[in-house]
């Protein structure tokens, strides 16, 4: 809570305090409010103490005068719909105001307020109330949560001034009940007044007060602009055209001599003017367009704190003030009309929706061609860039060429800028294309792991590139290792994924013991290659480490027993080679075979 001292409105500022007044300082004669009628008022002291000397009412505290009220104004209203209700009380930023809202049917049983604010205005705010600050300030402490109401609920609203100055205030109601029930959100039956409820008008409106009464003998009109009611000379008819903000009174003399005196407050608010707004042409790459950058054009020299600019997709929405477009407005390629509405924050009924502008979005080219291209080392060149060009676009290479695609012969980075020139706007996109040389594949080695039951073949290459591998006519695979390869003659292939050729070699897969022990125990007494029966006319030649031929074996030979000319040879490593007849009838030597084994004694 804040500490406050009572400030009196002295006679020297009486005109300021009462200028806008249709004000009731006492709860008992609270001013009735009908529907969504903005109210302007001021305060000048208080009448009786409506709180009977209480020190507190909700968040309100007693001032140094010994009462909760200091300069108070009382209003009452009744809801006619269910939903969300709020209100905005506007005032000068240099002044300090408070409010309390009571749900009650009469002043004798107000109870505690359902919404209340007693914070000082040290932040120099211009609004307080219930719901949302119309300026968009989400951190203000001068606002209470929305009120959920039902039809037929009666409310009393007290507004209190604690400032040394008192420029008056305005009340504007808000909430979704004014959307669902725009004409009867607040019950007008509580007002029994010949001239009707307080009227907030725009300065460009023609306001006519109608006091027509049956059996009337005469009409006398008065106005009060701050110095008391004065007779309006020459106005003796049942209607009065109102031109300025004031309190108005009519006195009707009837044939029954039952005189009628009726007062009404009329407050004019400045009507905004929407200035011409220039068309916009933007590129689609921006994704969104900040509509608020057009506010200054629409407002011109008008005060941005007094008026709000909104944007709409149709003239009808702009006139009704509904479905305003998001400020970061998502862009769509093409041209659309955006309708501009300028609205008074004091009185939303004062607006101008006479202007619109064209928002044109030019497509920024979308580049979908490959940004990494491979050129074969023996190639005559490769085409890069856009192969399906758009005739509306222009193309520019950092090489100086202006065609959608070019042929290059060297590795490197190439830059292509594509531009769409439409409606005087140039929208461009640039892409860097990297050209990489891809070498022709080579088979450096084939590692054959002859495991007899699960032979494995691994293809080795020293060339760096993107390759796939194939065994015989099988499917290509990313791995260079093949398993469960049966004994026999096979072909292995390396294929370049970038289209730079392939290489194929023939290999022979067989199985053989890595050692044998010719000791006559019936186990491993002979050494021979296993699986040679899958070859045509195979011949195996065994050598010592010096290359001396020790034994020649064919597929009908039992194997080598480790002797040469009847003499047992010592434990050592021995070498061999395998030949066979290929499908062309030529005798060839098998490649990539682990060609040595051990004799152990």
C-alpha positions in Angstrom: 0.0 0.0 0.0 1.1 3.6 -0.5 0.8 6.5 1.9 -1.2 9.5 0.6 -2.2 12.9 1.9 -5.5 14.6 1.1 -5.4 17.2 -1.6 -8.3 19.7 -2.0 -9.4 21.2 -5.2 -9.3 24.9 -4.5 -11.6 27.5 -6.1 -8.7 28.7 -8.3 -8.9 25.5 -10.3 -12.6 25.0 -9.9 -13.0 25.3 -13.7 -10.6 22.5 -14.2 -12.2 20.3 -11.7 -15.7 20.7 -13.0 -15.1 21.2 -16.7 -16.2 17.7 -17.7 -18.3 17.0 -14.7 -21.4 15.0 -14.5 -20.1 13.8 -11.2 -21.7 12.5 -8.0 -19.6 12.8 -5.0 -21.9 10.5 -3.0 -22.7 6.9 -3.6 -26.4 7.5 -3.1 -26.7 9.6 -6.3 -24.1 7.7 -8.3 -24.2 8.5 -12.0 -25.7 5.7 -14.0 -23.7 4.4 -17.0 -25.5 2.8 -19.9 -23.9 0.2 -22.2 -20.4 1.0 -23.6 -20.7 4.8 -23.2 -17.3 6.4 -22.5 -17.6 8.9 -19.6 -15.5 12.0 -18.9 -15.5 13.5 -15.5 -13.7 15.4 -12.8 -13.8 15.5 -9.0 -14.2 18.3 -6.5 -14.1 17.1 -2.9 -16.6 14.6 -1.6 -20.1 14.8 -0.1 -21.0 12.6 2.9 -18.6 10.0 4.0 -19.9 6.9 2.3 -17.7 4.7 4.5 -19.0 6.1 7.8 -15.5 6.8 9.2 -14.0 3.4 8.2 -10.3 3.3 8.1 -10.1 0.9 5.1 -12.2 -0.5 2.3 -10.4 -3.2 0.4 -7.1 -1.7 -0.7 -8.3 1.9 0.0 -6.9 3.5 3.1 -8.0 6.5 5.2 -6.5 9.8 4.2 -5.4 12.5 6.6 -8.9 14.0 6.6 -10.1 10.9 8.5 -12.0 9.6 5.5 -11.3 7.2 2.7 -12.6 9.6 0.1 -10.8 12.8 -0.8 -12.0 14.0 -4.3 -14.4 11.2 -5.3 -16.8 10.4 -8.1 -19.4 7.6 -8.0 -20.9 5.7 -10.9 -23.2 2.7 -11.1 -24.0 0.2 -13.9 -25.8 -3.1 -14.4 -24.6 -6.0 -16.6 -26.9 -7.5 -19.3 -24.6 -10.2 -20.5 -22.2 -12.8 -19.2 -18.5 -12.9 -19.9 -15.4 -10.8 -19.5 -15.7 -7.2 -18.3 -13.1 -4.5 -17.8 -12.6 -0.8 -18.0 -9.9 1.8 -18.6 -9.7 5.0 -16.6 -7.6 7.5 -18.4 -6.0 10.6 -16.8 -3.0 12.9 -17.0 0.4 11.1 -16.3 1.3 13.7 -13.7 -1.8 12.9 -11.5 -2.6 10.2 -9.0 -5.9 8.4 -9.1 -7.4 5.3 -7.4 -10.5 3.3 -7.8 -12.6 0.6 -6.1 -15.4 -1.5 -7.8 -18.2 -2.9 -5.6 -20.8 -5.6 -6.5 -23.8 -4.3 -4.6 -27.5 -3.4 -5.2 -27.4 -0.3 -3.0 -24.9 2.0 -1.2 -25.8 0.7 2.3 -24.3 -2.7 1.7 -21.2 -2.1 -0.5 -19.1 -4.8 1.2 -15.5 -5.2 0.1 -14.6 -4.1 -3.4 -14.2 -6.9 -6.1 -11.5 -4.9 -7.8 -9.4 -2.2 -6.2 -6.2 -0.1 -6.9 -4.4 2.1 -4.4 -0.9 2.2 -5.9 0.6 5.6 -6.5 1.5 6.8 -10.0 5.2 7.0 -9.6 5.6 5.5 -13.1 3.6 8.3 -14.7 1.1 6.0 -16.3 -2.0 7.3 -18.1 -4.4 4.5 -17.5 -5.6 2.4 -14.6 -8.5 -0.1 -14.4 -9.5 -3.7 -14.9 -8.4 -5.9 -17.8 -5.5 -4.8 -20.1 -3.8 -1.4 -20.4 -4.8 -0.1 -23.9 -1.2 1.1 -24.5 0.0 -2.5 -24.3 1.9 -2.0 -21.0 2.0 -5.4 -19.4 4.1 -4.4 -16.4 1.8 -1.7 -15.0 0.7 -2.1 -11.4 -2.4 0.0 -12.0 -4.5 -2.8 -13.5 -6.5 -5.5 -11.9 -7.5 -8.9 -13.5 -10.5 -9.1 -15.8 -13.9 -9.5 -14.1 -16.3 -12.4 -15.0 -19.8 -11.1 -14.9 -23.4 -12.5 -15.2 -26.5 -10.7 -16.4 -28.4 -8.6 -13.8 -25.4 -7.8 -11.6 -25.2 -4.3 -10.1 -21.9 -2.5 -9.6 -20.8 0.8 -8.0 -17.5 2.3 -9.1 -15.7 5.0 -7.0 -12.9 7.0 -8.5 -10.7 9.0 -6.2 -8.1 11.8 -6.8 -5.1 12.3 -4.6 -3.2 14.9 -6.7 -2.4 18.5 -6.3 -3.9 18.9 -9.8 -7.1 17.4 -11.1 -7.5 17.5 -14.9 -10.3 15.0 -14.9 -10.6 11.5 -16.2 -12.3 9.3 -18.8 -13.9 5.9 -18.5 -14.0 3.4 -21.3 -15.4 -0.1 -20.9 -13.9 -3.2 -22.5 -14.2 -6.9 -22.5 -15.7 -9.6 -24.7 -19.3 -8.9 -23.5 -19.1 -5.8 -25.7 -18.3 -8.1 -28.6 -21.0 -10.6 -28.0 -23.5 -7.8 -26.9 -22.3 -4.6 -28.6 -25.5 -2.7 -28.0 -26.8 -3.9 -24.6 -23.8 -5.2 -22.6 -24.8 -2.7 -19.9 -28.4 -2.4 -19.0 -29.9 1.0 -19.9 -33.1 0.5 -17.9 -31.3 1.9 -14.8 -31.3 5.3 -16.4 -34.5 7.3 -16.1 -33.6 10.5 -17.8 -35.3 12.4 -20.5 -32.1 13.2 -22.3 -30.6 9.8 -21.8 -27.2 8.7 -20.5 -23.9 10.6 -20.8 -22.9 10.9 -24.4 -19.4 10.6 -25.8 -19.2 11.9 -29.3 -16.6 12.5 -31.9 -15.9 16.1 -32.9 -17.1 15.4 -36.5 -20.4 14.1 -35.3 -23.8 15.9 -35.5 -25.2 15.5 -31.9 -28.8 16.4 -31.4 -30.4 16.3 -27.9 -34.1 15.5 -28.0 -36.4 16.4 -25.1 -39.7 16.0 -26.9 -42.4 15.7 -24.3 -46.2 15.3 -24.7 -48.2 18.3 -23.6 -45.1 20.5 -23.5 -45.7 24.3 -23.3 -42.1 25.4 -23.5 -38.5 24.3 -23.5 -35.6 26.1 -22.0 -32.0 24.9 -22.6 -28.9 25.5 -20.5 -25.2 24.6 -20.7 -22.5 24.4 -18.1 -18.9 24.6 -19.4 -17.4 25.0 -15.9 -19.0 28.1 -14.5 -22.5 26.8 -13.7 -25.6 26.5 -16.0 -26.2 29.4 -18.3 -29.3 29.8 -20.5 -28.6 29.2 -24.2 -30.1 32.1 -25.9 -32.7 31.5 -28.7 -33.0 27.7 -28.0 -36.7 27.1 -27.1 -37.4 24.0 -29.2 -37.6 20.3 -28.2 -34.2 19.6 -29.7 -30.8 21.1 -29.4 -27.8 20.7 -31.7 -24.7 20.3 -29.5 -21.4 21.7 -30.7 -19.1 21.7 -27.6 -18.4 19.5 -24.6 -20.5 20.6 -21.6 -23.2 19.6 -19.2 -26.6 20.3 -20.8 -29.9 20.8 -19.1 -33.4 21.2 -20.4 -36.5 22.5 -18.5 -39.8 21.4 -19.9 -43.0 23.2 -18.8 -46.1 21.0 -19.5 -49.8 21.8 -19.6 -50.2 19.8 -16.3 -47.6 22.1 -14.8 -45.4 19.1 -13.9 -42.1 20.6 -14.8 -39.3 18.3 -16.0 -35.6 19.1 -15.5 -33.1 16.7 -17.2 -29.3 16.9 -17.3 -26.9 15.1 -19.6 -23.2 15.3 -20.2 -21.9 15.5 -23.7 -18.1 15.1 -24.3 -16.5 15.5 -27.7 -13.4 13.6 -28.5 -11.0 14.4 -31.2 -11.6 12.4 -34.4 -8.4 11.0 -35.8 -7.4 11.4 -39.5 -5.6 8.6 -41.3 -3.1 10.2 -43.6 -2.2 8.6 -46.9 0.1 5.5 -46.5 2.5 4.6 -49.2 2.6 1.2 -51.0 5.2 -1.3 -50.0 7.1 -3.7 -52.2 9.3 -6.3 -50.4 11.1 -9.5 -51.1 9.7 -12.8 -49.8 12.9 -13.7 -48.1 11.9 -11.3 -45.3 9.2 -13.7 -44.3 7.3 -11.0 -42.3 6.6 -7.3 -42.6 6.5 -5.0 -39.6 3.3 -3.1 -40.1 4.0 -0.7 -37.2 6.6 1.0 -39.4 3.6 2.5 -41.3 2.2 4.0 -38.1 4.1 7.3 -38.4 2.7 7.8 -42.0 -0.9 7.1 -40.9 -0.7 9.4 -37.9 1.3 12.3 -39.4 1.6 15.0 -36.7 -1.1 13.4 -34.4 -0.1 12.3 -30.9 0.8 8.5 -31.0 -0.2 8.3 -27.3 -3.7 9.5 -28.0 -4.4 7.4 -31.1 -3.8 3.8 -32.1 -3.2 2.5 -35.6 -4.4 -1.0 -36.6 -4.3 -2.9 -39.9 -6.9 -5.1 -41.5 -7.4 -7.4 -44.5 -10.8 -6.0 -45.4 -12.5 -2.6 -45.3 -15.4 -4.0 -43.2 -12.9 -5.3 -40.6 -11.3 -1.9 -40.5 -14.6 -0.1 -40.0 -15.6 -2.5 -37.2 -12.2 -2.5 -35.7 -11.9 -6.3 -35.6 -9.5 -9.0 -36.7 -6.5 -6.6 -36.7 -3.4 -8.1 -38.5 -0.3 -9.1 -36.5 2.4 -6.4 -36.6 5.0 -9.0 -37.7 2.7 -9.8 -40.7 3.6 -13.1 -42.5 4.2 -12.5 -46.2 2.6 -14.2 -49.1 3.8 -13.8 -52.7 1.6 -11.4 -54.7 -0.2 -8.1 -54.0 -2.9 -7.5 -51.3 -4.7 -4.5 -49.9 -4.1 -3.6 -46.3 -6.7 -1.3 -44.7 -5.6 1.2 -42.1 -7.7 2.2 -39.1 -6.8 5.1 -36.7 -8.7 5.0 -33.4 -8.9 7.3 -30.5 -7.8 5.7 -27.3 -10.1 7.8 -25.3 -13.2 7.0 -27.4 -12.9 4.0 -29.7 -16.0 5.2 -31.5 -13.9 8.0 -33.0 -11.9 6.5 -35.8 -11.0 6.9 -39.5 -10.7 3.9 -41.8 -10.4 5.8 -45.1 -6.9 4.8 -46.1 -5.3 1.6 -47.5 -2.1 0.6 -49.1 -0.8 -2.1 -51.4 1.6 -4.7 -49.9 3.4 -6.4 -52.8 5.7 -9.4 -52.2 8.2 -10.3 -54.9 9.4 -13.9 -54.8 13.0 -14.3 -53.9 14.4 -17.1 -56.1 14.7 -20.4 -54.4 17.9 -22.1 -55.4 17.6 -25.9 -55.6 20.5 -27.0 -57.8 23.4 -29.0 -56.4 26.0 -27.0 -54.4 28.6 -29.8 -54.6 29.5 -31.2 -58.0 32.2 -33.7 -58.9 34.3 -33.6 -62.0 36.2 -36.7 -63.2 40.0 -36.3 -63.5 39.8 -37.3 -67.2 36.6 -35.4 -67.9 36.1 -32.8 -70.6 34.2 -30.6 -68.1 31.0 -30.6 -66.0 27.9 -28.4 -66.1 27.0 -26.5 -62.9 24.2 -24.1 -62.0 20.5 -24.0 -62.9 19.6 -26.5 -65.6 15.8 -25.6 -65.5 16.0 -21.8 -65.6 13.2 -19.4 -64.9 12.7 -17.0 -67.8 11.7 -14.2 -65.4 15.1 -14.4 -63.6 18.5 -13.1 -64.4 21.7 -15.0 -63.7 25.2 -13.7 -62.8 28.3 -15.8 -62.2 31.4 -14.5 -60.4 33.3 -15.7 -63.6 31.5 -12.9 -65.5 29.0 -15.2 -67.3 25.3 -14.5 -67.3 23.8 -17.9 -68.3 21.8 -20.1 -65.9 24.5 -22.8 -66.1 28.1 -23.0 -67.2 30.7 -25.7 -68.0 33.8 -25.7 -65.7 37.0 -27.7 -66.1 38.7 -27.1 -62.8 38.0 -27.7 -59.1 37.1 -24.7 -57.0 34.2 -22.5 -55.7 31.9 -20.8 -58.1 29.3 -18.2 -57.1 25.9 -17.8 -58.9 23.5 -15.0 -58.1 19.9 -15.3 -59.3 17.7 -12.2 -59.4 14.0 -11.6 -59.8 13.2 -8.1 -61.0 9.5 -7.3 -60.5 7.6 -4.1 -59.7 10.8 -2.2 -59.5 12.1 -4.5 -56.8 15.2 -6.7 -57.2 15.1 -9.9 -55.0 18.3 -12.0 -55.2 19.7 -15.2 -53.9 23.3 -16.4 -54.1 24.7 -19.9 -53.9 28.3 -21.1 -53.8 28.9 -24.3 -55.9 31.9 -26.3 -54.9 33.4 -28.4 -57.7 35.6 -31.3 -56.5 37.8 -33.6 -58.7 36.8 -37.2 -58.4 39.6 -39.7 -59.3 39.1 -42.9 -61.2 38.9 -45.9 -58.8 41.8 -48.4 -58.6 42.0 -51.7 -56.8 45.2 -51.6 -54.7 44.8 -55.0 -53.0 42.3 -57.7 -52.3 42.6 -59.3 -48.9 41.3 -62.8 -49.0 40.8 -64.4 -45.6 40.4 -68.1 -46.4 38.6 -69.4 -43.4 37.3 -72.4 -45.3 33.8 -72.2 -43.7 33.4 -68.5 -44.0 35.7 -67.0 -46.6 36.0 -63.2 -46.5 37.1 -60.8 -49.3 38.1 -57.2 -48.6 38.7 -54.8 -51.5 41.4 -52.2 -50.8 42.0 -49.0 -52.7 44.3 -46.1 -52.1 42.2 -43.7 -54.0 40.1 -41.2 -52.0 36.5 -40.9 -53.2 32.9 -42.0 -52.9 32.7 -45.7 -54.0 30.4 -48.7 -54.0 31.5 -52.3 -54.2 30.3 -55.4 -56.0 31.1 -59.1 -56.0 30.5 -60.9 -59.3 27.0 -59.8 -60.5 25.6 -59.1 -57.1 24.1 -55.9 -55.8 26.5 -53.0 -55.2 27.1 -52.2 -51.5 28.7 -49.4 -49.5 31.0 -51.8 -47.6 34.2 -53.1 -49.2 34.0 -56.4 -47.3 32.2 -59.5 -48.5 31.6 -62.6 -46.3 30.6 -66.2 -46.9 32.3 -66.1 -50.3 32.4 -69.7 -51.8 35.7 -71.1 -53.2 36.3 -70.4 -56.9 37.0 -67.6 -59.3 35.2 -64.3 -58.7 35.2 -60.8 -60.0 35.4 -57.7 -57.7 34.3 -54.2 -58.8 34.8 -50.7 -57.5 32.3 -48.1 -58.9 32.7 -44.3 -58.5 29.4 -42.9 -57.2 30.2 -39.6 -58.9 30.1 -41.3 -62.3 33.9 -41.3 -62.8 34.2 -44.9 -63.9 34.7 -48.4 -62.4 37.4 -51.0 -62.2 37.1 -54.8 -62.1 39.6 -57.6 -61.3 39.4 -61.4 -61.1 40.3 -63.2 -57.8 40.5 -66.8 -56.7 39.1 -67.9 -53.4 40.4 -71.1 -52.0 41.2 -72.6 -48.6 44.4 -74.0 -47.3 45.9 -75.0 -44.0 48.3 -72.5 -42.5 50.5 -75.4 -41.3 50.8 -79.2 -41.4 52.6 -81.8 -39.3 53.8 -84.8 -41.4 54.6 -87.1 -38.4 52.5 -90.1 -39.4 49.9 -89.7 -36.7 47.1 -89.5 -39.3 46.3 -85.8 -38.6 47.6 -83.0 -40.9 50.1 -85.3 -42.5 49.6 -83.7 -45.9 49.3 -80.1 -47.1 47.1 -79.2 -50.1 44.8 -76.4 -51.2 41.2 -77.0 -50.5 38.5 -76.1 -53.0 40.7 -76.5 -56.1 38.1 -78.8 -57.5 36.1 -75.7 -58.3 38.8 -74.6 -60.8 39.6 -75.8 -64.2 42.8 -77.9 -64.4 44.4 -76.5 -61.2 48.1 -76.8 -60.5 49.8 -76.0 -57.2 53.5 -75.5 -57.0 55.4 -75.7 -53.7 58.8 -73.8 -53.2 61.3 -73.3 -50.5 62.3 -69.9 -49.4 64.9 -69.7 -52.1 62.4 -70.4 -54.9 63.4 -74.0 -55.5 60.4 -76.1 -56.8 59.8 -78.9 -54.3 56.5 -80.4 -55.4 53.8 -80.1 -58.1 50.2 -80.9 -57.1 47.0 -81.3 -59.1 43.5 -81.8 -58.0 44.0 -85.6 -57.9 47.1 -85.5 -55.7 46.6 -86.4 -52.0 49.0 -83.6 -51.0 52.6 -82.8 -50.1 54.1 -85.0 -47.3 57.0 -82.6 -46.6 59.7 -84.5 -48.4 61.9 -83.8 -51.4 63.4 -86.7 -53.3 62.5 -89.0 -50.4 64.2 -86.8 -47.8 62.3 -85.1 -45.0 62.6 -81.4 -45.1 63.0 -79.4 -41.9 60.4 -77.3 -40.1 60.2 -73.9 -41.9 57.9 -71.7 -44.0 57.2 -72.8 -47.6 55.7 -70.9 -50.5 53.2 -71.9 -53.2 51.5 -70.6 -56.3 48.3 -71.6 -57.9 47.5 -71.7 -61.6 44.4 -72.8 -63.5 42.8 -72.5 -66.9 40.4 -69.6 -67.4 37.3 -69.5 -69.5 39.3 -68.4 -72.5 41.5 -71.5 -72.2 44.5 -69.5 -71.0 46.5 -70.7 -68.0 46.6 -67.9 -65.4 48.1 -67.5 -62.0 45.7 -66.8 -59.1 46.3 -63.3 -57.6 45.8 -62.1 -54.0 46.3 -65.5 -52.3 48.2 -65.7 -48.9 50.9 -67.8 -50.5 52.9 -69.3 -47.7 52.4 -72.0 -45.0 54.4 -73.7 -42.2 55.8 -77.2 -41.9 56.1 -78.3 -38.3 57.9 -81.4 -37.0 
